[in-house]
Amino acid sequence: MSFPNIPSDLDTAMAPNPKHLILNLLMAADGPLTSREAVGACALFGIRENSVRVALVRLAAAGLVEAAGRGSYRLGPQAAPLADDVSRWRTLEQRACEWDGRWLVVSTGALGRSDRPALRARERALTMAGFRELEPTLYLRPDNLVGHAPVVRERLYKLGLDSSAPVFSAHDLDKGREQAARHLWDGPALTASYQATRQKLQRWMAHADQLDTDVAARECYLLGNEAIRQLVFDPLLPEPLVDVAERRAFNEAVQAYDRAGHVIWQKLLAHLLTGGRANTSLTDDAATSPPGERPH
């Protein structure tokens, strides 16, 4: 099961810290997460039980998780908006439409810069929505998103952009700014990254059934988390800025990988709940059966 990190103020490392891992588990869970499941899952990455319990206390204090019964947790109110947005990575391509050359623009010139948490939230929102800085305090992206400015404006505000920031559509940029805008993203590098990650996922799935469950769970978390994070922060550019067909193939590969990973982690968590050992080989029905839709 692959879990996208809820975007945070911390850099994402390949080896997850307990807070990231717990949040990711909760985002992917079909229901509340027990402390026993959290401890067992974190143990796969060498995280001690005491560190897990400290992380749960701190997450609860920050409103990122809340009690869902004795010894169980669910996402808290502070995590819900970001978690909801991140969870929509499966329908990423449905957000895109044809591009007619217009741009979506955000101006931050009138916004304050002394509130550091607000600044971080602003930058995170703009990055998640694919905006890049054309000039100081002026951000833009191609206007190729369904719903255009009204929908993107609402999403940006929900993600943490100041509600007083102007968000609008523009066209007829002068030649210099038009050319500069089209080079804010490295399209060939993005296209290459889609292909490279897709091939990495496919290679892993080809031998996953040979791995012990705990090894498979650990590896598929690390690789899947990286892939989903790549999708979550993808700018969703149109042709000709990127190869859209390659991005769609990448998206489909991540979804297939996610379904297979969900089966692996369900098996692991079942072992943790019953007190069994997880270091057994994956059964045929866990690793090689046709992937079904992942429950929400």
C-alpha positions in Angstrom: 0.0 0.0 0.0 1.5 3.3 -0.9 0.9 6.4 1.2 1.6 9.9 -0.1 3.1 12.1 2.6 0.8 14.9 3.6 2.9 17.8 2.4 4.7 19.3 5.4 7.2 22.0 6.3 9.8 19.2 6.5 11.7 17.6 3.6 10.6 14.1 2.8 13.3 11.5 3.3 13.3 8.0 1.9 13.3 6.6 5.4 10.1 8.0 7.0 9.9 9.6 10.4 7.1 8.2 12.6 4.8 11.3 12.1 4.9 11.0 8.3 4.4 7.3 8.4 1.4 7.4 10.8 -0.3 10.2 8.8 0.2 8.2 5.6 -1.2 5.0 7.2 -4.2 6.9 8.3 -4.8 8.4 4.9 -4.7 5.0 3.3 -6.6 3.1 6.0 -10.2 1.9 5.5 -10.9 3.0 9.1 -9.2 4.0 12.3 -5.6 2.9 13.0 -4.8 1.2 16.2 -1.7 2.0 18.2 -0.7 -1.6 17.8 -0.8 -1.3 14.0 1.1 1.9 14.1 3.8 0.4 16.3 4.1 -2.7 14.1 4.2 -0.7 10.9 6.9 1.7 12.2 8.9 -1.2 13.4 9.5 -2.2 9.8 11.6 0.9 9.4 13.5 0.5 12.7 11.3 3.0 14.6 11.0 2.2 18.3 7.7 1.9 20.0 8.4 4.9 22.3 9.1 7.1 19.3 5.7 6.0 17.8 3.8 6.8 21.0 5.5 10.2 21.3 4.7 10.9 17.6 1.0 10.1 18.3 0.9 12.5 21.2 2.4 15.3 19.2 0.2 14.7 16.2 -2.8 14.8 18.5 -1.6 18.0 20.1 -1.3 19.6 16.7 -4.8 18.5 15.7 -3.5 16.2 12.9 -4.9 13.0 14.5 -7.7 12.4 17.1 -8.9 9.5 19.2 -11.4 7.2 17.5 -11.8 4.9 20.5 -9.6 3.3 23.0 -6.1 2.9 21.5 -7.2 3.9 18.0 -6.8 7.1 15.9 -8.2 8.8 12.8 -7.1 12.0 10.9 -7.8 15.2 12.9 -9.3 18.5 11.7 -6.0 20.1 10.9 -5.0 17.3 8.5 -8.3 16.9 6.7 -8.0 19.7 4.0 -4.6 18.6 2.8 -5.5 14.9 3.2 -8.6 15.4 1.0 -6.6 17.1 -1.7 -3.7 14.6 -1.7 -6.2 11.7 -1.8 -7.4 12.9 -5.2 -4.2 11.9 -7.0 -6.0 9.0 -8.6 -8.2 11.4 -10.6 -5.4 13.8 -11.5 -5.9 13.6 -15.2 -9.6 14.5 -14.8 -8.5 17.9 -13.6 -6.9 18.8 -17.0 -8.5 20.1 -20.1 -7.2 21.5 -23.4 -5.0 24.6 -23.3 -5.8 27.6 -25.4 -2.7 29.6 -24.4 -4.1 31.5 -21.5 -2.5 31.6 -18.1 -3.7 31.4 -14.5 -2.1 34.1 -12.4 -1.6 34.7 -8.7 -0.3 38.0 -7.4 1.2 38.0 -3.9 2.5 41.6 -3.9 0.0 42.9 -1.4 0.4 40.0 1.0 2.4 40.1 4.2 5.7 38.3 4.5 6.4 38.4 8.3 4.1 35.4 9.2 6.4 32.4 8.5 3.7 29.7 8.9 1.5 31.7 6.5 4.4 32.0 4.1 5.0 28.3 4.1 1.3 27.5 3.6 1.2 30.0 0.7 4.3 28.5 -1.0 3.0 24.9 -0.5 -0.4 25.8 -2.0 1.2 27.4 -5.1 3.6 24.5 -5.5 0.9 21.9 -5.2 -1.2 23.7 -7.8 1.7 23.9 -10.2 2.4 27.6 -10.1 5.9 29.0 -10.7 7.2 32.5 -10.0 7.5 34.5 -13.3 8.6 37.7 -11.5 8.8 38.6 -7.8 5.3 38.2 -6.3 3.8 37.1 -9.7 3.1 33.4 -10.1 1.5 31.6 -13.1 0.7 28.3 -14.7 -1.1 27.3 -17.9 -4.9 27.7 -17.7 -5.6 24.1 -18.6 -7.4 23.0 -15.4 -11.1 22.2 -15.4 -13.1 25.0 -13.9 -10.3 27.5 -14.7 -9.8 30.4 -12.3 -12.9 30.0 -10.0 -12.1 26.3 -9.2 -8.3 26.8 -8.9 -8.9 29.9 -6.7 -11.0 27.8 -4.3 -8.5 25.0 -4.2 -5.6 27.4 -3.5 -7.5 29.1 -0.6 -8.3 25.7 0.8 -4.6 24.6 0.6 -3.5 27.7 2.5 -3.1 30.6 0.1 -4.2 33.9 1.7 -7.9 34.5 0.8 -7.1 38.1 -0.2 -4.7 37.0 -3.0 -5.9 37.7 -6.5 -6.3 34.6 -8.7 -7.3 35.3 -12.3 -6.8 34.3 -15.9 -4.7 36.3 -18.3 -3.7 36.3 -22.0 -1.7 38.4 -24.4 1.5 38.4 -22.4 4.2 40.3 -24.2 6.6 38.2 -26.2 9.4 38.2 -23.6 7.2 37.1 -20.7 5.4 34.5 -22.8 8.7 32.9 -23.7 9.9 33.1 -20.1 6.6 31.6 -18.8 7.0 28.6 -21.1 10.4 27.9 -19.7 9.5 28.0 -16.0 9.2 24.1 -16.1 11.7 21.7 -17.4 9.3 19.7 -19.6 11.8 17.1 -21.0 12.9 16.4 -17.4 9.3 15.9 -16.2 8.6 13.6 -19.1 11.8 11.6 -18.4 10.8 11.3 -14.8 7.4 9.9 -15.6 9.0 7.1 -17.7 11.8 6.4 -15.2 9.4 6.0 -12.2 6.9 4.0 -14.2 9.6 1.5 -15.2 10.9 1.3 -11.6 7.4 0.5 -10.3 6.9 -2.1 -13.0 10.2 -3.8 -12.3 9.4 -4.0 -8.6 5.9 -5.5 -9.2 7.5 -8.1 -11.5 9.3 -9.7 -8.6 7.2 -8.7 -5.6 5.7 -12.2 -5.1 9.2 -13.5 -4.3 9.6 -11.2 -1.2 8.7 -11.8 2.4 5.7 -9.8 3.4 7.6 -7.5 5.7 10.2 -6.8 3.1 7.6 -6.2 0.4 5.6 -3.9 2.7 8.6 -1.8 3.5 9.9 -1.6 -0.1 6.5 -0.8 -1.6 5.9 1.9 1.0 9.2 3.7 0.2 8.8 3.4 -3.6 5.1 4.0 -3.7 5.3 7.0 -1.4 7.9 8.6 -3.7 5.8 7.9 -6.8 2.6 9.3 -5.3 4.3 12.3 -4.0 5.6 12.9 -7.6 2.0 12.8 -8.8 0.7 15.0 -6.0 3.3 17.8 -6.8 3.0 17.3 -10.6 2.2 20.6 -12.3 -0.2 18.9 -14.7 1.1 20.7 -17.7 -0.4 20.5 -21.2 1.1 19.7 -24.5 3.5 20.9 -25.8 5.1 21.6 -22.5 5.2 17.9 -21.5 4.4 14.5 -23.0 0.9 14.0 -21.7 0.6 10.4 -22.9 3.7 9.5 -20.9 2.3 11.2 -17.8 -1.0 9.2 -18.2 1.0 6.0 -18.5 2.9 6.9 -15.3 -0.4 7.6 -13.5 -1.8 4.2 -14.6 1.3 2.4 -13.4 1.1 4.1 -10.0 -2.5 3.1 -9.6 -1.8 -0.5 -10.4 1.1 -0.4 -8.0 -1.0 1.1 -5.3 -3.7 -1.6 -5.6 -1.0 -4.3 -5.3 0.6 -2.6 -2.4 -2.8 -2.3 -0.6 -3.1 -6.1 -0.6 0.4 -6.5 0.8 -0.2 -4.0 3.6 -3.6 -5.5 4.4 -1.9 -8.8 4.9 0.8 -7.2 7.1 -1.7 -5.4 9.3 -3.8 -8.6 9.7 -0.6 -10.3 11.0 0.0 -7.4 13.4 -3.6 -7.6 14.8 -3.4 -11.4 15.4 0.1 -11.2 16.8 1.5 -13.3 14.0 4.8 -12.9 12.2 4.8 -11.0 8.9 8.1 -12.4 7.5 6.4 -15.1 5.3 6.3 -15.2 1.5 3.4 -13.4 -0.2 0.7 -15.8 -1.2 -0.6 -16.0 -4.7 -3.8 -14.2 -3.9 -2.0 -11.4 -2.1 0.6 -10.6 -4.8 -0.4 -12.0 -8.1 -4.2 -11.9 -8.3 -5.7 -9.2 -10.6 -5.7 -6.0 -8.6 -9.1 -4.7 -7.5 -10.3 -1.3 -6.6 -8.8 -0.1 -3.4 -11.4 0.7 -0.8 -11.7 4.3 0.4 
